[in-house]
Amino acid sequence: MTRSELSIVIPFLNEDRVLPLLRQRLENVQNRPSNWELLFVSDGSTDASSRFIEAWASKDPSVKLIVLTRNFGHQSAVSAGLSFAAGDCVGIMDADLQDEPEILLDMYRTLRSDNVDIVYAIRTARRETKLKRFFYFVFYRLYVYLADTPVQADSGDFCVMSRRAVRVLLSLPEKLRFVRGLRAWTGLPSKPFPISRPARAAGHSQYSLLKLTRLAFSGLTSFSTRPLRLGFICGTLLCLGAVVGALTYLGIALFTDIHLTAPGFSTLVIVLLFSNGLVFLYLGVLGEYIGQMFMEVKGRPSFIVERTINIETTQRSNERD
């Protein structure tokens, strides 16, 4: 089998409104590689999305489909596509046209010309709600600050990678995948590619605020142990505050004539609420780490493939090539 120059992994979930627009853009893109493959990954779609890709694949052998048995999540769908990608280079983009195919090809040419392993998009502008932009801003600043290894702020999964980079990613044993974090963790030669991210071409985002929050917690706990030190720091500060408070009241009792009636009731309530809140906050942080370990220890696969279209049985596990 002749290896493709470029594989493009495109996960989707219920995107039947935008896929015809994506097909038009991909078929009309200029200066594309003569030998490429489009790997669509259906992450449990329940609308007509998979049927649309099947019909397209029946006419174009470069279009390939991987159907997962259920919705495993965007990061698992990306990992599924990477495990089947056979190209010398592999790109990742979303199906909603917020990741533009023309930009991906520019990143592909940059990767080739600059002799790096990864070219990743940096979002300099977003056309999303102010609330989402605020949460993205907060998450990436926290992510950069907390991460134990260098990370790429304002970058998503939109990127192009060499075969070596894909092989390294697939060799990592995590079941709960945070692809952009793993990509940065490898430390392979990489280059940012600034972009202005457009709005969705059609339909509605499948990433709700709750899903984005879960992804954020997964990213933070997968690549940093600093939140675990929060309990020690807060406990130390509270103990110091208690000692200072005790010494203050002792000094008042011993060296002044001030007699307090029902002293400090409001202060006591506030301190108790604050300290108990910190306890539960830290238990929540600790619970995130325990949950990550629980899921990893079970060793379940990140995804299960129900069927494939236009993919040879020998194409999987290309990381061994």
N, C-alpha and C positions, 0 to 999 in steps of 0.2 A: 504494500500500500504506500503510495506517494504521500509524504507528509505535507500538510498544508503550510503555507507561509504564515498564515494568521488564523487563529481561532478566536471567535468572539462569543463569550458566554453572556447570555441574556436571560436572567431569571424573570418570571412573570407570575402574577396572581390576578386572575379575573381582569384581564386587560383587553377584552374583545373590541372596545371602542378605539383604542390607540394602536393596536397591531396593524391594521391596514395602512395607517399613516407611517408607521415604522417601516413596513415593507416597501412603501413607495420611496422613502428616503434611502433605504439601503440599496435598492435596485438602481437608483439614479445617482448614487454617490460617484464622484469622479476620482480617477487615479487609484482605484482600489487594487489590492493584490490580485493577480490573475488566478491564484489558487488559494481560496480562503474557505472557511466553514463557519456557519452561523449555528451556534449551539443554544437552542431555546430550552429552558428548564421550567416545566410547569410545576409550580409549588402548590399542588392541591387545587388548581383552578376548577371552578364548578360552572363557569359560563362557557361560551363558545370559543374561548381562546385556543384551547388545544386542537379543536377541530380545524380552526383557521390555519394553524401551523402545519397540521397534517396535510391539508389540501395543498398548501404551498410546497411542502417537502416532496409531495408526489410529482411535482413538476420541476423541482430544482434539487438535485442530489446534494448540493452544498448546504442546504437547509436541513438541520437535524433537530430532533426533539427527544427530550428526556422527560418522562412523566413520573413524578414521585407519587407514592401511594396516598399521601395526605399532605397537608400544609406543615412542613417542618421548619419554616422560617427562612427569611431572605438569606442569611449567612450560610445555612445548610444548603440551600439551592445553589448558591454561588460555588460552594465546595463540590457539589455534585457535578456542576458544569466543568470545573477545573479537572476533576478526576477523569472525565471523558475527552477533554480537549487534546487534539493531536498535533496542533500547529507548532512551528518553530517559535512563534510568539503567541501570547494569549492575552486578549483584551477582555475586560469586564465592563458591562454597561447595563443600566436599567432600561426597561422596555417603554417607559413613559415619555421618551425623547427629552427628558431633562439632561440626559447624557447624550450628546449629539454624535452620530456616527462620523461626521466629517472631522470633528475634534479628535475622536479616537484614532482616526487614520493619521492625523497630524502628530499625535503622541507616538504612534507606531513608527513613523518616519524619524522622529526625534530619537527614539530608542535605538534605531538602526544606525543613525548618523553619529550619535554621541557615545555609542558603545557602552551603554549602561544596562542594568538588568531590570530596572523598574522606572517607568515614567508615570507619575500619578497626578491627577487633577487637583488643584487648589482652588477652592471656590472663593473668588474675590467679591462676588455679589450673588445674592439669592433673590428670586421672585416668589417669596412665600410670605405667609402671615407674619406680623410683627412678633406674635407670641412664639412661633416656631423659630424665628431667627434669634430671639432672645435665648431660648433654651439651647439652640445650637452653639451660640456664643459662650454661654456658661459652661456647657459640657466640654467643649474643646479646650477652654482655659483650665478647667479642672483636670482634664485628661493630661495636658502638657505638664501641669504642675505635679501631679501625683505619680505619673508613670515612672517606673524604675529604669526604663530604657528610653532613648530619644524617640519621639513620636512626631507625626506630621499633622499639625493643626489645620483645621478646615479642609481636610482631605476626606474623601469617601472611598467607596470601592471602585470608582471609575478610574481605570488605569490600563496600562499595557505592560506585560511582563515577559521576560525571556523564558525559554524552556527551563533553564537552570533555576530561575526563581520559582517557577511553578513546581518543579521537582522538590525543592526545599520546603515549600509550603505544604505539599501533600505528605511529606515525611513527618511533619509535626503531629504528635499523637492526640492533641486536644479533640474532644467530641463537641464541646461548646465552642464554636468558632467565632472569632471576631477578626475578619479577614484583614481589614486595614491595619489592625494592631499587630497581627502576625507578620504582615508584609513589612512593617517598620522594624519589628523585632529582629528579622533576619540580618539586618545590617548590610544587605547587598547594595552595590552602587546604584543610586537612584537619582531622579531629577524631578523637581516639581514642574507642573505645567499650569499656569494661571488661567482660569476660565471664569466667565460670567454665566452662572447657571440659569437657564430659562425656566419658565413655568411649564407645567405639564401640558402636553399637546391635547389631551382629552381625558375624560374620566376623572376619578377621584383617587387620591393616594390610599394605598393599602396599609401605610404605616400610620397608625393612630398615635396619639400622644402617649398612650399607655405602652404601646409596642416600642416607641422611641425611648421611653424611660427604661424599659427592660433592657434594651440594647445598650443604653448608656451605662447602666449598672454592670452589665456583663463586661463591657469594655474596661471600666474602671477597676473591677475586682480581678480581671484576668491579667492585668499588666502592672498592678501596684499592690504593695503590702502596706503602704503608708496609712490608709484608713484604719488598719488594725492598731496603729499606735495612737489613734485618737483617744481610746479609753484611758491609756496611761497618762496622756497629757492632761485630759480633762480631770481625771481622778487626782492628779498631782495638784492642779490649780484649786480644785475644791477643797482638798485637805489643807493647802496653804491658807485658803480663805477662812476655813474653820479655825485654824490655829490663830490667825490674826484676830478674828472676831472674839475668840475666847480670851486672848491676852488683853484686848481692848476692854471687855467687860470686867475682867479681873482688875485691871488698872483703875477703872471707874469705882469699883467696889472698895478697893484698898486705899486709894489716895484722894478720893473726892467725897463730898457730902451729898452727892446726887443720889436720890433714891427713885428708881424707875417703877412706875405702877403699870402692870401688864406690859412690860417693855417688849418691843420688837415683834409683836404678833404678826403684823403685815409682812415684815421682813422675813420672818420664819416661814410663812406660807409661800412667799415668792421663792425663797431659797430651796424649799422642799420640792416645789413644782419644777424648778429649774434643774435641780440635781436628779430628780426622778426622770425628767424628760431626757437628760443626757444618758442615763442608764438605758432607757428604752431605745434611744437613738443608736447607742453603741451595740446593743443586742441586735438591732436590725442590721447594722453593718456586719457584725459577726455572722448573722444568719445568712447573709448573701454569700460569704465565703464558704460556709458550711454547705449551703445549697449547691454551690459550684462543685465542691468536692464530692458531694453525694451523687450528682449527675455524672461526674467523670468516673468515679469508682465503679459504677454499674457497667460502664464500658459499652453501652448501646451505640449502634452506628448513628451518625449524624443525619442520615437519610436512608430511605429504602426506595429503590427504583421499581416501578411497576412495569414499564415497557419503554422501548426506545424506537425511534424511526430513523432510518438511514445511518445507523451506527453499527459498525462491525463488532462482533463479540470480542475481537482481539484489541479493540481500541482502548478499552478501559485500563487503568493503572499505567498510564504512560510515564509516570515518574520513574519507572524502571528502565526506560529507554536510554 
